[in-house]
């Protein structure tokens, strides 16, 4: 009796599923043998591997031994990551909270620079404006996440251009109000 080799996947060699019946294995072996037989111009090594796989998979006892050995080998060689997997998605609340915190930090820095009346803090003012701009982009991302989380039948999903116009109108009005406050 032939002992199966551990390093080969006989199911893959024959091109059958692990749940394949004996008839399916026979049929696939005949197809592959006709395609790869050395007398018909095929590869001799490929034919040897087909014969080896077929001889193991056609015999039920050898096949069950082979399946058991595959399971034990796959359990022994499974990779266990040392670190935790990465975060999937922050969700709608995470988007909204991130945008709010970024806008508040930018506004705080801008007020801090404006009320200090120290002329050499102008780089901090530029940083505050950049943080506010980043907060606006995060707020837009939060708006898109909120719209995407709505059901498909929602009216808000059908009016995306109107949402964009309303969003940028609010941003322009807020920027003008911030400018007016800082004067």
C-alpha positions, -999 to +999 in steps of 0.1 A: +000+000+000+013+035-009+017+061+018+007+096+007+033+123+007+025+153+030+038+181+008+014+176-021-022+186-024-037+158-043-070+175-047-054+204-064-032+181-086-063+164-099-084+196-100-113+183-079-130+195-048-124+179-014-160+167-013-157+151-048-172+116-052-154+086-066-171+090-099-160+127-102-124+118-093-124+090-119-139+113-146-114+142-138-085+117-138-094+104-172-097+140-186-063+151-171-046+118-182-058+123-217-045+158-217-011+152-201-002+116-212+034+115-225+024+095-256+001+124-266+027+151-261+021+157-224+046+161-196+058+129-179+063+144-145+028+158-146+015+124-155+034+108-126+019+133-101-016+127-116-011+089-111+001+094-076-029+116-067-054+093-083-040+062-066-044+079-032-078+095-038-095+065-055-089+042-024-113+053+004-090+042+032-059+060+017-081+090+011-093+092+046-057+088+059-046+115+036-075+138+047-066+132+084-029+140+078-038+172+059-060+184+088-032+177+114-006+193+092-027+224+086-035+227+123+002+225+132+013+251+106-014+277+110-001+312+115-012+330+146-007+367+144+011+383+173-007+417+170-043+424+169-060+430+135-064+466+123-096+485+130-123+481+103-143+513+103-148+541+127-185+543+118-207+574+115-203+585+151-165+583+147-166+604+115-188+631+132-167+632+164-134+634+145-147+663+124-161+681+155-128+677+175-107+689+145-130+720+140-129+728+177-091+725+178-087+748+148-111+773+162-094+773+196-060+779+180-073+807+158-089+824+188-057+819+208-036+836+181-061+864+174-066+874+211-029+873+220-019+902+197+016+888+194+028+893+158+053+863+157+025+838+163+014+841+126+026+805+118+003+792+145-025+811+128-017+794+095-017+761+113-051+769+128-065+777+093-051+744+080-066+724+109-099+741+102-096+732+065-089+696+075-119+697+098-141+708+069-129+679+048-136+655+077-170+670+081-178+664+045-166+628+050-189+625+080-218+638+059-211+612+032-209+585+059-242+596+073-259+595+039-244+561+031-258+547+064-293+557+055-316+531+040-319+529+002-355+543+003-345+575+021-351+608+002-317+621+013-300+595-009-316+608-040-306+645-035-268+643-032-262+675-052-286+694-029-267+681+001-234+692-013-247+727-021-262+730+014-230+717+030-208+742+012-232+771+019-230+763+056-192+762+054-191+795+035-215+812+060-195+798+089-162+811+074-177+845+069-191+845+105-157+834+118-141+863+099-166+887+112-160+875+148-123+878+145-124+914+133 
